[in-house]
Structure formats: C-alpha cells, structure tokens
Amino acid sequence: MAYVALSEAEKTFILHGVEEDFRCDGRSRRDYRPMELETGLVSNASGSARLRLANTDILVGIKTEIDVPDPLTPEFGKLEFFVDCSANATPEFEGRGGSDLAQELVLALENAYESPLAFDYRTLCLIPGQQCWKLYIDILILECGGNLHDAVSLAAKAALHNTKLPRVTASLLDAGVTDLIISDNPYDCTRLTIDTVPLLVTVCKIGDYCLVDPSAEEEACSTVSIVVSVSMRNGEAFLSGSHMTGGGAMHRDTMRNCLNLGLSIGEQLNTLLAKVLKQEEERVGPKRPKTVGFLK
C-alpha cells in the first residue's frame, strides 16, 4: 500500500473518529466512498472497465485466446490475472517497488476465483480436453488512495460482465480432427454469467472497531485487516475465502464480527453492482452518457 506519513496527533484524531462512528470524511464505519464505473473503454480488448473509488483509480482490460485445457480439469477454461502498479500512482511503485503489492493482489484474486462455485469455468470450455477459452485479466493501478482489494475486484467483475466472446462452431474433419470456426462478426458473440463472481471486501481493524473501505490514512492507523471474498448463490451471500493482511493479530470474536460485516457489505455491493451494470447496458445510443474517463 502507499505510504502515508501521519503524526501521532493525526492518528489519534482518526482513532477517535472511528470510535465515535464519524470518520474524517463524514462516513460511518459501514460506508463506502463515492464510486465511478465505466465499461467498454478499451476498444481493442474483449472487455474492459474503469473504476474510481475516491482517489483509487483502476483500469481493467481482458484479452481472450483459445488454449488447451489442463489435463486435471479437461472441462474447465482458464483465467490468468496480471496486476501492474503504475509509477504514477505513487513514487513507491517506481522500478519494482510495486511488485510485492501486485503479487498480493494476484494471489487474492486467484484464491477468490479458485472455487468452481465462485466462477463457472465450464462456460469457458469449447471442446472438453481439447480446446477452451483463456482469459487474460490485466489490471492497471493508475492511482492508489486506499482499499485496493475492493476496487480491483469490483473493476474485474465489471470487465468480465463487459467481455464478449466470439461465437465458435466446430466441424469434424478427416481422422476425427475437430476444426474450430470463430465468427468475425463483432455482434455474434456470447456473454459471461457473473452472478456468482466474487467480490473482495476489506474489513480494517482500528482500535477496537472494524470498518470497511479504509482510506490510505486509515490504513496507516491499522495493524491488521481481513480481506473477505463474498460470492452470491441463489440470492444469498456466502464466504468463498478470506485472508489477513498486516502484522497484527485478531481475537476470534473480532474475526467473527469482521467476517459477518464483510458478508453483509459484500451482499450489498453485489446487488448495487448488478443494478449499475444493468442500467449501463440499457443506456445505448443518445441515452448513453459521454465517456468521462481519460480514454475519451
């Protein structure tokens, strides 16, 4: 995370605000900062999304290619995550300064998407044991203002919703060889189902209280956080994974409270994200707002 220099008086002020449930920016412990979401920004990608969460800015692009399934999972497709921390986000990312953070985010996403109940890899299979889709999910951190796990997972899920897979037909040739024909019509495509795709919710412990969506200053006041992976199934939220960050420790009762808070917030985020993506799909032609991102 980006380093923020705070004096002891500033840390005490933030701690007292959390205790009073009135944070420095006026939020309660359960509130998120304002978000801006755009999809379909990168024209040469199969799917893309840009999310701005206060001062945190994330751009996600998805590329697709046909690959051979893993022999252990012949009916599954493949996902591969890559995170790049731009040096413009913070001076600490210059050179290889952001490599550790990028690897941490990649591992968090891979663990969240690992379960077939969280993401249906069978939808990416073309011919079991022979051909499948492989999605390269490239994530670029343009600005770092705290709570990267949540922002990255939201942007990745929105980009998957925006991803268009060309329609593929198979024909059987001599000697039992299967030939794949990929449609070159940009409108002849299929979409992914993202209903069960998980979101990451960071629950940060400051003092004796837990809060969500910590800013960079609040992260500097915390010694331990727990990242909760929340997925929806049959209209109910369930825990698909969790891990702790920071050098501190948690009491089991505190951890239980954090997990319950993460599940509750994750369910709300999934519902709101689905609503926003549906509204954006319906706004086409003159109804679609002008792009406000830097790629306009």
Backbone torsions as a table, in degrees:
resi	resn	phi	psi	omega
1	MET	NA	158.6	-179.8
2	ALA	-67.9	137.5	-179.8
3	TYR	-79.6	132.4	177.7
4	VAL	-124.9	122.5	-179.8
5	ALA	-84.4	119.5	179.7
6	LEU	-127.9	140.7	174.6
7	SER	-78.9	168.0	178.6
8	GLU	-63.6	-34.5	179.1
9	ALA	-66.5	-39.5	178.5
10	GLU	-67.0	-40.1	177.8
11	LYS	-64.1	-39.7	178.2
12	THR	-64.8	-39.2	178.5
13	PHE	-62.7	-43.5	178.6
14	ILE	-65.5	-41.9	179.8
15	LEU	-61.7	-44.3	179.3
16	HIS	-65.6	-36.2	177.3
17	GLY	-64.0	-40.4	177.5
18	VAL	-65.1	-40.5	179.4
19	GLU	-63.0	-35.1	-179.2
20	GLU	-87.0	1.8	-177.4
21	ASP	59.3	36.2	178.2
22	PHE	-143.1	91.1	-173.8
23	ARG	-74.7	173.5	-172.2
24	CYS	-59.9	-31.9	-179.6
25	ASP	-97.0	12.6	175.5
26	GLY	91.1	-1.2	-178.4
27	ARG	-83.0	159.8	169.3
28	SER	-87.6	-179.9	-177.7
29	ARG	-70.0	-15.9	-177.6
30	ARG	-105.1	4.7	-174.2
31	ASP	-96.7	147.4	173.4
32	TYR	-100.7	157.8	174.1
33	ARG	-77.0	165.3	-179.2
34	PRO	-61.1	143.9	-179.9
35	MET	-121.9	149.0	171.1
36	GLU	-127.5	128.2	-176.9
37	LEU	-127.3	131.4	175.2
38	GLU	-132.3	145.3	177.7
39	THR	-127.5	159.4	177.1
40	GLY	70.4	32.6	-177.5
41	LEU	-81.9	-36.3	-175.3
42	VAL	-94.2	111.4	-172.7
43	SER	-70.8	-29.2	-177.0
44	ASN	-94.3	15.1	175.9
45	ALA	-111.3	154.8	178.3
46	SER	-70.7	-25.5	176.9
47	GLY	-163.0	149.1	-178.7
48	SER	-156.0	159.3	177.5
49	ALA	-159.0	150.6	175.8
50	ARG	-130.0	128.5	-179.8
51	LEU	-123.9	131.2	174.4
52	ARG	-119.0	116.1	177.9
53	LEU	-111.6	94.2	-173.4
54	ALA	55.9	-114.4	-178.2
55	ASN	-93.7	4.1	177.6
56	THR	-95.6	125.2	-175.1
57	ASP	-124.9	122.1	-175.5
58	ILE	-127.0	135.1	174.3
59	LEU	-122.0	129.8	-179.0
60	VAL	-124.1	131.6	174.1
61	GLY	-126.3	141.5	-177.6
62	ILE	-121.7	126.2	174.6
63	LYS	-111.8	149.1	-178.4
64	THR	-123.6	148.7	172.8
65	GLU	-153.2	161.0	178.3
66	ILE	-91.4	129.9	-176.1
67	ASP	-133.8	178.1	177.9
68	VAL	-97.3	130.6	-179.7
69	PRO	-62.6	157.4	174.7
70	ASP	-66.6	136.9	-179.3
71	PRO	-59.0	-28.3	-179.9
72	LEU	-76.9	-24.0	179.3
73	THR	-132.0	73.2	-173.2
74	PRO	-67.7	-16.7	-178.3
75	GLU	-101.8	9.1	-177.3
76	PHE	-109.0	146.6	168.7
77	GLY	-86.0	-166.1	-174.3
78	LYS	-133.9	146.8	170.9
79	LEU	-125.6	142.1	176.0
80	GLU	-138.7	125.0	-178.1
81	PHE	-100.8	144.5	173.7
82	PHE	-142.2	129.1	-179.1
83	VAL	-118.3	130.5	177.6
84	ASP	-121.2	123.7	178.4
85	CYS	-95.3	108.8	-178.7
86	SER	-66.3	140.0	177.9
87	ALA	-66.5	-18.6	177.0
88	ASN	-74.0	-18.2	-179.2
89	ALA	-67.3	-44.5	177.8
90	THR	-160.6	145.5	179.9
91	PRO	-58.6	-21.3	-179.4
92	GLU	-67.9	-18.3	-177.7
93	PHE	-86.9	1.7	179.9
94	GLU	-65.6	145.4	-176.3
95	GLY	67.6	-124.0	177.8
96	ARG	-108.2	26.6	-176.8
97	GLY	-65.9	-27.3	-178.1
98	GLY	-99.2	8.6	-175.4
99	SER	-67.1	-39.2	-179.8
100	ASP	-66.2	-42.6	178.4
101	LEU	-65.3	-41.1	179.3
102	ALA	-61.8	-42.7	179.3
103	GLN	-66.0	-37.0	177.6
104	GLU	-63.7	-41.8	179.1
105	LEU	-67.6	-39.6	178.7
106	VAL	-62.4	-44.7	179.7
107	LEU	-64.4	-39.0	179.1
108	ALA	-63.6	-41.9	179.5
109	LEU	-69.8	-41.7	179.6
110	GLU	-63.0	-40.2	178.3
111	ASN	-66.8	-37.4	-179.5
112	ALA	-68.5	-36.5	-176.9
113	TYR	-91.2	0.7	-172.6
114	GLU	-66.3	-38.9	-175.6
115	SER	-74.6	135.8	174.5
116	PRO	-62.6	-19.9	177.0
117	LEU	-76.0	-22.1	178.6
118	ALA	-87.4	-35.6	177.1
119	PHE	-143.0	127.5	-176.6
120	ASP	-83.6	96.0	-179.2
121	TYR	-70.3	-16.6	-179.8
122	ARG	-66.4	-24.7	178.9
123	THR	-68.8	-14.9	179.4
124	LEU	-96.1	-1.0	-178.4
125	CYS	-85.8	133.5	177.6
126	LEU	-100.0	-58.1	176.0
127	ILE	-129.5	113.9	-176.0
128	PRO	-53.5	128.3	178.4
129	GLY	80.1	-5.9	-176.4
130	GLN	-124.1	-52.5	-175.2
131	GLN	-137.6	143.9	176.7
132	CYS	-154.7	163.9	173.2
133	TRP	-82.8	141.2	171.7
134	LYS	-120.9	123.4	-178.7
135	LEU	-102.5	125.9	174.0
136	TYR	-99.9	111.9	-177.9
137	ILE	-101.3	101.6	-178.2
138	ASP	-96.9	123.7	-175.9
139	ILE	-116.9	126.0	179.7
140	LEU	-115.8	122.6	177.3
141	ILE	-91.0	108.3	-177.1
142	LEU	-87.7	-31.6	179.9
143	GLU	-150.8	139.5	-174.5
144	CYS	-114.9	109.0	179.4
145	GLY	-126.8	25.1	179.4
146	GLY	99.6	155.1	174.8
147	ASN	59.2	52.8	-177.2
148	LEU	-70.4	-36.3	-177.5
149	HIS	-58.3	-47.4	-178.5
150	ASP	-64.9	-45.6	-176.9
151	ALA	-63.9	-41.7	-179.5
152	VAL	-64.5	-43.0	-179.1
153	SER	-68.0	-37.7	177.4
154	LEU	-64.2	-45.3	-179.3
155	ALA	-66.1	-38.6	179.8
156	ALA	-65.9	-40.9	179.5
157	LYS	-67.0	-39.3	177.6
158	ALA	-65.2	-38.8	178.6
159	ALA	-67.1	-37.5	176.3
160	LEU	-64.3	-37.6	176.7
161	HIS	-63.3	-34.1	-178.1
162	ASN	-83.3	-9.6	-175.7
163	THR	-71.1	134.6	178.7
164	LYS	-117.8	121.2	178.0
165	LEU	-99.4	125.0	178.2
166	PRO	-58.7	143.8	178.9
167	ARG	-70.5	134.3	-175.8
168	VAL	-118.7	132.0	173.9
169	THR	-119.5	147.8	-177.5
170	ALA	-115.1	141.5	176.1
171	SER	-130.2	141.4	-177.0
172	LEU	-91.5	122.9	179.7
173	LEU	-99.2	-173.1	179.1
174	ASP	-63.5	153.1	177.6
175	ALA	63.2	22.9	176.0
176	GLY	74.0	15.7	179.7
177	VAL	-81.9	134.3	-179.7
178	THR	-99.1	129.0	179.1
179	ASP	-109.5	130.2	-179.8
180	LEU	-97.2	133.7	177.1
181	ILE	-115.1	117.0	-177.2
182	ILE	-98.8	127.4	-179.4
183	SER	-67.0	135.2	176.7
184	ASP	-97.5	7.8	176.0
185	ASN	-83.0	117.8	-176.8
186	PRO	-63.8	-19.1	179.9
187	TYR	-94.4	-9.1	177.7
188	ASP	-95.0	83.5	-173.1
189	CYS	-146.0	168.6	176.4
190	THR	-118.2	158.7	-179.2
191	ARG	-116.5	156.2	178.3
192	LEU	-87.0	148.2	173.6
193	THR	-91.6	120.4	-174.4
194	ILE	-112.2	16.8	-176.1
195	ASP	-58.5	-38.1	-176.8
196	THR	-99.3	2.2	-179.5
197	VAL	-63.8	130.0	-172.8
198	PRO	-78.7	157.3	170.6
199	LEU	-117.9	147.8	176.7
200	LEU	-96.7	132.8	177.8
201	VAL	-122.8	118.0	178.6
202	THR	-90.3	120.5	176.2
203	VAL	-107.8	115.7	-172.6
204	CYS	-103.2	134.9	179.0
205	LYS	-102.1	118.4	176.3
206	ILE	-124.9	117.4	-174.9
207	GLY	67.7	-126.8	178.7
208	ASP	-103.1	10.3	-173.1
209	TYR	-122.7	155.1	179.3
210	CYS	-113.6	143.7	-179.3
211	LEU	-143.8	163.1	179.2
212	VAL	-113.0	163.3	179.9
213	ASP	50.1	61.8	178.2
214	PRO	-71.2	139.9	173.0
215	SER	-77.7	173.8	-179.8
216	ALA	-62.1	-35.7	179.1
217	GLU	-69.4	-38.9	178.7
218	GLU	-69.8	-34.5	176.7
219	GLU	-63.2	-32.8	178.8
220	ALA	-69.6	-20.5	180.0
221	CYS	-92.5	-4.9	-175.6
222	SER	-104.6	144.1	176.8
223	THR	-101.3	-17.9	-178.7
224	VAL	-152.9	143.8	175.0
225	SER	-138.7	157.9	175.4
226	ILE	-124.7	129.1	-179.8
227	VAL	-99.5	117.8	-175.4
228	VAL	-105.6	128.4	176.2
229	SER	-96.2	119.2	-173.8
230	VAL	-118.6	128.0	177.4
231	SER	-126.2	155.4	-179.7
232	MET	-106.0	136.7	175.8
233	ARG	-145.4	122.1	-178.1
234	ASN	56.7	37.7	176.7
235	GLY	78.6	5.9	-179.7
236	GLU	-122.9	146.8	179.6
237	ALA	-86.1	139.6	175.2
238	PHE	-138.5	156.7	-176.9
239	LEU	-85.2	119.4	179.1
240	SER	-104.8	-0.4	178.4
241	GLY	163.9	161.6	176.5
242	SER	-161.4	153.2	173.1
243	HIS	-154.9	158.3	-177.1
244	MET	-104.5	146.9	175.8
245	THR	-125.6	153.3	-178.3
246	GLY	97.2	169.2	-175.7
247	GLY	-96.1	2.2	-177.3
248	GLY	-88.4	-172.1	-179.9
249	ALA	-133.1	163.3	-179.7
250	MET	-128.2	141.6	169.2
251	HIS	-71.7	151.7	-175.5
252	ARG	-62.8	-33.5	177.4
253	ASP	-67.4	-40.1	177.3
254	THR	-64.5	-40.3	178.8
255	MET	-64.9	-39.7	178.0
256	ARG	-62.6	-41.7	177.8
257	ASN	-64.3	-38.9	179.2
258	CYS	-65.4	-41.7	179.5
259	LEU	-65.0	-41.8	178.2
260	ASN	-64.6	-40.6	177.8
261	LEU	-64.4	-42.6	179.2
262	GLY	-62.6	-40.9	177.6
263	LEU	-63.4	-42.8	-179.7
264	SER	-64.6	-46.7	-179.5
265	ILE	-68.4	-38.9	179.2
266	GLY	-62.1	-38.0	177.1
267	GLU	-64.3	-41.7	177.8
268	GLN	-65.3	-42.0	179.9
269	LEU	-63.8	-42.7	178.9
270	ASN	-60.7	-42.7	-179.9
271	THR	-65.1	-45.0	-178.8
272	LEU	-67.5	-39.4	-180.0
273	LEU	-65.1	-42.7	177.8
274	ALA	-61.1	-39.1	179.4
275	LYS	-66.2	-43.6	-179.4
276	VAL	-66.2	-42.6	179.7
277	LEU	-65.0	-36.7	177.7
278	LYS	-66.6	-40.9	178.4
279	GLN	-64.3	-38.5	-179.5
280	GLU	-69.3	-34.8	176.9
281	GLU	-64.4	-33.9	-176.7
282	GLU	-78.6	-20.4	-178.3
283	ARG	-89.4	91.5	-179.9
284	VAL	-120.0	162.2	178.6
285	GLY	63.7	-135.9	-178.1
286	PRO	-63.5	-22.9	-178.3
287	LYS	-76.9	-19.1	-177.3
288	ARG	-75.0	127.2	-178.3
289	PRO	-68.4	157.8	178.2
290	LYS	-68.3	146.2	179.1
291	THR	-65.3	131.4	-179.9
292	VAL	-107.0	0.9	-179.5
293	GLY	-79.2	178.1	-178.5
294	PHE	-75.9	-9.2	-178.8
295	LEU	-95.1	11.1	-177.4
296	LYS	-66.5	NA	NA
